[in-house]
Amino acid sequence: MDERPVRTVQDYIDETPRWPDNTVLADIPLTSMQWRIWGLATAGKFFEGLVVFMTGVALPLMSLEFHLKAAEKGLVGAASLFGILIGATALGGLADSLGRKTMFIAEMVIFTIFLVLVAFSPSFAWTIFFLFGMGVALGCDYPTAHLMLSESIPSRVRGRLVLSAFGFQAVGAMAGTVLGYLILRERSAISDWRLMYAAAIIPAILVIIGRLFISESPHWHVAKGKTALAQRELEKLLWRNPRYPKRVLLGAEILHPKSRPAGFSQLFSSDKIRRATILASVPWFLQDLGTYGIGMFTPTILAASVGAPHNPDASNLSSVILQDMLGAKGAAVIDLLLVVGIVAAVILADKVGRITLQIFGFVGCALGLFIASCSAYATGPVKFALIFAGFILFNFMTNLGPNAMTYLIAGEVFPTRFRGIGAGFAASFAKIGAVTTAYLFPILLKYIGTATLLYILVGTSLLGAWVTHRFSIETKGRNLEEIE
């Protein structure tokens, strides 16, 4: 059992325990440390969903306070996403050199500092800078949280647990919209948008404290050639009562050979790695074009579809808040389908497979956006119903498929030695799409209209399905060491 001379980290993690009477359990129960890591990994995705999607509710009040034009509104939406683009690679890549746990803690410290600064921002320019800084921290979370989790859990439930943690992005999105609505309903001040961000400060501090008391990835220690530390952290990770395994022994021959530090050039160093890089990054870019544009500006589109003024009287606070509440209320219902979609993905990812769900999801997104685009040819309640139904289908299908699967795949298809850089690069490349759509969405809504914009996103969704099929690598149930 646990006394064999040469075993890998994943051998121990994937082993079904035998208790003192030699009974083999039917499944692999997660340890308290594994559950703790899972719980803390959910936090980063929750905060991303909370603050990014809450921006759609906060934006009208920011516009009123700072007298923003269309292009400046785009900057508000794009700032945190551009930060994610930078942070995913610049900080996320440090998880390969400094350690998963170190960056797991650092990212949340940075996020909390900038969250406080946003809540007390003195001007529009500073608000943009602080939103960017907050995004840098959230970007680091994309590869780091994934690696902390995927390198600590059994292979056959990896998809389920990584996606259930990722699903808290949808929970955060819905919570952000609901929080914004409740604050608007209870108060009537231009500064209400500051309170929306401030509400997340205390929870973020609690997450920092929790992350101080978890184990480091034993896979990372092995990749660094640190056998003793890998064994110690693996024992901490797999601590059970009664103790199993009683002893962890990693043979020297299973260590990765030391080589030059990983760099971006290695992401394109062979046909196999290039295929993984394209699969991890291009479909993610294409899905972010739709997910963030639709997600952030759903309140604006819904409010406009029922006849509310697209640019309400900037001198009338009541008019702005009424429109904002109307859009937020409808968006909260639509965002609920993000949660339903991720629940379906959690159930199906380890059964159906990543690639099948991603292709199916992309096609479903295209259908939902097409239905919403048909609202251009309708009026009154029918117009609203088409947009509402289309966005509901889009939100369900994006979290069933590409929004969830791109995140999952990016953390699985690269070797341990540069998995942080690979997953970070994929997230950064994806956020080019998010930044583009966040900045251009309010401008394009004004100049080309909702229908044309949605037609464009139908095309990008279908392209995502094709790229996924063309460069497919199925990782369902596969040991990370075997994939490597």
C-alpha positions in Angstrom: 0.0 0.0 0.0 1.7 3.1 1.3 5.0 1.3 1.8 6.0 1.0 -1.9 9.5 2.5 -2.5 8.6 4.7 -5.5 5.3 6.5 -5.8 4.2 9.8 -7.3 2.3 12.6 -5.6 -0.8 11.8 -7.7 -0.5 8.1 -6.8 -1.0 9.0 -3.1 -3.8 11.6 -3.8 -5.7 9.1 -6.1 -5.3 6.1 -3.8 -8.5 4.8 -2.2 -7.8 4.4 1.6 -7.8 1.2 3.5 -8.8 1.5 7.2 -7.2 -0.5 10.0 -9.5 -3.5 9.4 -8.2 -3.5 5.8 -11.6 -2.4 4.4 -11.3 -0.5 1.2 -13.6 2.5 0.9 -16.0 2.7 -2.1 -14.6 6.2 -2.9 -11.8 8.6 -2.1 -13.0 10.8 0.7 -11.5 14.3 0.6 -9.5 15.4 3.7 -10.3 18.5 5.7 -7.3 20.2 4.1 -8.6 19.4 0.6 -12.0 20.8 1.4 -10.4 23.9 3.0 -8.4 24.6 -0.2 -11.6 24.1 -2.2 -13.5 26.6 -0.1 -10.8 29.2 -0.3 -10.4 28.7 -4.1 -14.1 29.6 -4.5 -13.5 33.0 -2.9 -11.4 34.5 -5.8 -14.0 33.5 -8.4 -16.9 34.8 -6.2 -15.1 38.2 -5.8 -14.5 38.4 -9.5 -18.1 37.8 -10.3 -19.2 40.2 -7.6 -17.1 43.2 -8.5 -17.0 42.8 -12.3 -20.7 42.2 -12.9 -21.7 44.7 -10.1 -20.0 47.3 -12.3 -23.0 47.2 -14.6 -25.2 48.4 -11.6 -22.6 50.8 -10.3 -21.9 52.4 -13.6 -24.9 54.7 -13.9 -24.2 56.3 -10.6 -20.5 56.6 -11.4 -21.5 58.3 -14.7 -23.7 60.8 -12.7 -20.9 61.6 -10.2 -18.1 61.9 -12.7 -20.2 63.1 -15.7 -19.0 60.3 -18.0 -19.3 60.1 -21.7 -19.7 56.8 -23.7 -16.0 56.2 -24.1 -15.3 56.9 -20.4 -18.1 54.4 -19.4 -16.2 51.9 -21.5 -13.1 52.6 -19.5 -14.9 51.8 -16.3 -16.0 48.4 -17.6 -12.6 47.6 -19.2 -10.3 48.7 -16.3 -10.7 45.7 -14.0 -10.7 43.3 -17.0 -7.5 44.9 -18.4 -6.1 44.3 -14.9 -7.0 40.7 -15.1 -5.3 40.4 -18.4 -2.1 41.7 -16.9 -2.3 39.9 -13.6 -3.0 36.5 -15.0 0.4 36.4 -16.7 2.5 38.9 -14.7 1.5 37.5 -11.3 0.0 34.2 -12.1 3.2 33.1 -13.8 5.0 33.7 -10.5 3.2 30.7 -9.1 5.7 28.6 -11.0 8.7 30.2 -9.4 7.5 31.5 -5.9 4.9 28.8 -5.2 1.2 28.3 -5.5 0.4 29.2 -1.9 2.6 32.3 -1.8 0.7 33.8 -4.8 -2.6 32.5 -3.5 -2.2 34.7 -0.4 -0.5 37.7 -2.2 -3.3 38.0 -4.8 -6.0 38.4 -2.1 -3.9 41.0 -0.1 -3.5 43.1 -3.3 -7.2 42.7 -4.1 -8.3 43.9 -0.7 -6.0 46.9 -0.7 -7.4 48.1 -4.1 -11.0 47.3 -3.0 -10.6 49.7 -0.1 -9.1 52.3 -2.5 -12.0 52.0 -5.0 -14.5 52.6 -2.2 -12.8 55.9 -1.2 -11.6 57.0 -4.7 -11.4 60.8 -5.0 -11.7 61.1 -8.8 -12.6 59.3 -12.0 -8.9 58.8 -13.0 -8.1 57.2 -9.6 -11.2 55.0 -9.9 -9.9 53.6 -13.2 -6.5 53.0 -11.7 -7.9 51.3 -8.6 -10.2 49.1 -10.6 -7.2 48.1 -12.7 -5.2 47.2 -9.6 -8.1 45.1 -8.3 -8.2 43.3 -11.7 -4.5 42.5 -11.5 -5.1 40.6 -8.3 -8.2 38.8 -9.7 -6.1 37.9 -12.8 -3.5 36.2 -10.6 -6.3 34.1 -9.2 -7.2 32.5 -12.6 -4.1 30.2 -12.7 -3.2 30.1 -9.0 -6.5 29.1 -7.6 -7.0 26.5 -10.3 -3.5 25.0 -9.7 -3.9 25.0 -5.9 -7.1 23.0 -6.3 -6.3 20.7 -9.3 -2.9 19.7 -7.8 -4.5 18.7 -4.5 -7.4 16.5 -5.4 -8.1 13.1 -6.9 -8.1 12.9 -10.7 -11.5 11.4 -11.2 -13.3 14.3 -9.4 -10.9 17.1 -10.5 -13.3 18.5 -13.1 -16.2 18.4 -10.7 -14.4 20.2 -7.9 -12.5 22.8 -10.0 -15.8 23.7 -11.8 -17.8 23.9 -8.6 -15.2 26.4 -7.3 -15.3 28.3 -10.6 -19.1 28.3 -10.4 -18.8 30.8 -7.6 -18.1 33.4 -10.2 -21.8 33.0 -11.2 -22.8 33.1 -7.6 -20.8 36.3 -7.2 -22.3 37.8 -10.4 -25.8 37.2 -9.1 -24.8 38.4 -5.6 -23.3 41.6 -7.0 -26.4 42.4 -9.0 -28.7 41.7 -6.0 -26.5 43.7 -3.7 -26.5 46.6 -6.0 -30.3 46.5 -6.3 -30.8 46.3 -2.5 -28.5 49.3 -1.9 -30.3 51.3 -4.5 -33.7 50.4 -3.0 -32.7 51.3 0.5 -30.7 54.5 -0.3 -30.9 57.3 -2.8 -27.4 58.8 -3.0 -24.9 59.2 -5.9 -22.3 57.6 -3.7 -24.2 54.3 -3.4 -21.8 52.7 -5.9 -18.9 53.1 -3.3 -20.9 51.2 -0.7 -21.4 48.3 -3.2 -17.6 47.8 -3.4 -17.0 48.4 0.3 -19.4 45.6 1.2 -16.7 43.0 0.0 -13.9 44.3 2.2 -14.5 42.3 5.4 -15.1 39.0 3.5 -11.9 39.5 1.6 -9.9 40.0 4.8 -11.3 36.7 6.2 -10.2 34.9 3.0 -6.6 36.2 3.5 -6.5 34.8 7.0 -7.8 31.4 5.8 -5.3 31.1 3.0 -2.4 31.5 5.5 -3.2 28.0 7.0 -3.2 25.7 4.0 -0.6 23.3 2.5 1.6 24.1 -0.5 1.2 22.1 -3.7 3.3 18.9 -3.4 3.4 18.8 -7.2 5.1 22.1 -7.2 7.7 21.0 -4.7 8.4 17.9 -6.8 8.8 20.1 -9.9 11.4 22.1 -8.0 13.2 18.9 -6.9 12.4 19.4 -3.2 11.5 15.8 -2.2 11.5 16.3 1.6 9.2 19.4 1.3 6.9 17.6 -1.1 6.5 14.7 1.3 5.8 17.0 4.2 3.2 19.0 2.4 1.6 15.8 1.0 1.3 14.4 4.5 -0.3 17.7 5.6 -2.7 17.6 2.6 -3.7 13.9 3.2 -4.0 14.0 7.0 -6.9 11.8 8.2 -8.1 10.3 11.4 -7.2 7.5 11.6 -4.0 8.4 9.6 -3.9 7.2 6.0 -1.4 6.9 4.4 0.7 6.3 7.5 3.9 7.3 5.6 4.6 9.2 2.4 7.7 8.1 0.5 8.5 9.7 -2.9 11.3 8.1 -4.8 14.0 10.4 -6.3 13.5 8.9 -9.7 10.0 10.4 -10.1 11.3 13.9 -9.7 11.2 16.2 -12.8 14.6 16.9 -14.2 15.9 20.4 -13.4 16.1 22.6 -16.4 16.1 26.3 -17.3 13.3 28.4 -15.9 10.0 28.1 -17.8 9.2 31.0 -20.2 6.6 31.9 -22.7 8.6 30.4 -25.6 7.9 27.0 -24.1 4.2 27.4 -24.8 5.1 27.1 -28.5 8.0 24.7 -28.3 6.4 21.7 -29.9 3.4 20.7 -31.9 1.8 19.1 -28.8 2.3 22.2 -26.6 1.2 24.6 -29.4 -2.0 22.6 -29.7 -2.6 22.9 -26.0 -1.8 26.6 -26.0 -4.3 27.3 -28.9 -7.0 25.1 -27.2 -6.5 26.8 -23.9 -6.5 30.4 -25.1 -8.4 31.0 -28.4 -11.8 29.6 -27.4 -11.5 31.3 -24.1 -10.9 34.7 -25.9 -13.9 34.1 -28.1 -16.2 33.2 -25.2 -15.1 36.2 -23.2 -16.2 38.5 -26.0 -19.8 37.5 -25.3 -19.8 36.6 -21.6 -18.4 39.9 -20.3 -20.2 42.2 -22.8 -23.6 40.6 -22.1 -22.9 40.1 -18.4 -21.8 43.7 -17.6 -24.4 45.5 -19.8 -27.4 43.3 -19.3 -29.0 45.9 -17.0 -28.5 48.6 -19.6 -29.9 46.5 -22.5 -32.9 45.4 -20.4 -33.7 48.9 -19.2 -33.6 50.2 -22.8 -35.7 47.4 -24.1 -38.7 48.4 -21.9 -38.5 52.0 -22.9 -36.4 53.5 -20.2 -34.2 56.3 -21.6 -30.8 55.0 -22.6 -29.2 58.2 -21.4 -31.4 59.4 -18.5 -31.3 63.0 -17.4 -28.0 63.4 -15.7 -29.4 66.0 -13.4 -32.2 63.7 -12.2 -30.9 61.3 -9.6 -34.3 59.6 -9.2 -34.5 58.9 -12.9 -31.0 57.3 -12.9 -31.7 55.1 -9.9 -35.1 54.0 -11.2 -33.6 52.9 -14.5 -30.7 51.3 -12.7 -33.0 49.3 -10.4 -35.1 48.2 -13.3 -32.1 46.8 -15.2 -30.6 45.3 -12.1 -33.8 43.5 -11.2 -34.1 41.8 -14.6 -30.3 41.1 -14.7 -30.5 39.3 -11.3 -33.1 36.8 -12.7 -31.0 36.2 -15.8 -27.8 35.8 -13.8 -29.5 33.0 -11.9 -29.1 30.9 -15.1 -25.3 31.3 -14.7 -25.6 29.3 -11.5 -27.9 26.7 -13.1 -25.5 26.4 -16.0 -22.4 25.8 -13.8 -24.3 23.2 -11.7 -25.0 21.3 -14.9 -21.3 21.6 -15.9 -20.2 20.3 -12.5 -22.5 17.2 -12.9 -21.5 16.5 -16.5 -17.8 17.5 -16.9 -16.4 14.2 -15.6 -19.0 12.2 -17.4 -19.5 13.8 -20.8 -16.1 15.4 -21.1 -14.7 18.9 -21.5 -14.5 19.1 -25.3 -18.1 17.9 -25.9 -19.6 20.4 -23.4 -17.5 23.3 -24.8 -18.6 22.7 -28.4 -22.3 22.2 -27.3 -22.1 25.3 -25.1 -20.7 27.5 -27.9 -23.5 26.5 -30.2 -26.1 27.1 -27.5 -24.6 30.5 -26.9 -25.0 31.4 -30.5 -28.6 30.3 -30.5 -29.4 32.4 -27.4 -27.8 35.5 -28.9 -29.6 35.0 -32.2 -33.0 34.8 -30.3 -32.1 38.0 -28.5 -31.1 39.7 -31.8 -34.6 39.0 -33.2 -36.0 41.5 -30.7 -34.9 44.2 -33.2 -37.9 43.2 -35.2 -40.5 43.3 -32.4 -42.0 45.8 -30.1 -43.5 46.0 -26.6 -43.6 42.9 -24.4 -42.5 40.6 -27.3 -39.3 42.6 -27.7 -38.5 42.3 -24.0 -39.4 38.6 -24.0 -37.0 37.8 -26.8 -34.1 39.6 -25.2 -34.9 38.0 -21.8 -35.3 34.5 -23.3 -32.1 34.9 -25.4 -30.0 36.1 -22.5 -31.3 33.3 -20.3 -30.3 30.7 -22.8 -27.0 32.4 -23.4 -26.2 32.5 -19.7 -27.1 28.8 -19.1 -25.1 27.6 -22.2 -22.0 29.7 -21.5 -21.6 28.3 -18.0 -22.5 24.8 -19.1 -19.9 25.0 -21.8 -17.2 27.5 -22.8 -17.1 29.8 -19.7 -16.6 26.8 -17.4 -14.7 24.5 -19.7 -12.1 27.0 -21.0 -11.1 27.7 -17.4 -10.9 24.0 -16.6 -8.9 23.0 -19.7 -6.4 25.8 -19.3 -5.2 24.4 -16.0 -5.0 20.8 -17.1 -3.2 20.7 -20.5 0.2 22.1 -19.5 3.1 20.4 -17.7 3.5 21.2 -13.9 6.8 23.0 -14.5 5.1 25.8 -16.5 1.4 25.2 -15.8 1.1 28.5 -14.1 2.6 30.4 -17.1 0.4 28.4 -19.5 -2.8 28.9 -17.6 -1.9 32.5 -17.0 -1.2 33.1 -20.6 -4.5 31.6 -21.6 -6.4 33.7 -19.1 -4.6 36.9 -20.3 -5.2 36.2 -23.9 -8.9 35.6 -23.1 -9.2 38.9 -21.3 -8.1 40.7 -24.4 -11.6 39.7 -25.6 -13.1 40.8 -22.3 -11.4 44.2 -22.3 -12.3 44.7 -26.0 -16.0 44.0 -25.5 -16.2 45.9 -22.2 -14.7 49.0 -23.7 -16.5 48.9 -27.0 -19.9 47.6 -25.9 -21.4 50.9 -24.7 -20.0 52.6 -27.8 -21.2 50.0 -30.2 -24.6 49.9 -28.5 -25.0 53.6 -29.3 -23.7 53.5 -32.9 -24.6 50.1 -34.4 -27.4 49.0 -32.1 -28.1 45.9 -30.1 -29.1 43.6 -33.0 -25.9 44.1 -35.1 -23.8 43.7 -32.0 -25.5 40.4 -31.1 -25.1 39.1 -34.7 -21.3 39.6 -34.4 -21.3 37.6 -31.1 -23.3 34.8 -32.8 -20.4 34.5 -35.3 -17.7 34.5 -32.6 -19.5 31.8 -30.7 -19.7 29.5 -33.7 -16.0 30.1 -34.4 -15.3 29.1 -30.8 -17.1 25.8 -31.4 -15.0 25.1 -34.5 -11.6 26.0 -32.9 -12.4 23.7 -30.0 -13.2 20.8 -32.3 -10.1 21.4 -34.5 -7.6 21.5 -31.5 -9.3 19.2 -29.1 -7.5 17.5 -26.2 -9.8 15.6 -23.8 -8.6 15.6 -20.2 -11.6 14.0 -18.5 -10.5 11.7 -15.7 -6.8 11.8 -16.7 -4.0 11.9 -14.2 -2.2 15.2 -14.4 1.1 13.4 -14.4 -0.1 11.2 -17.3 -1.2 14.2 -19.3 2.3 15.7 -18.7 
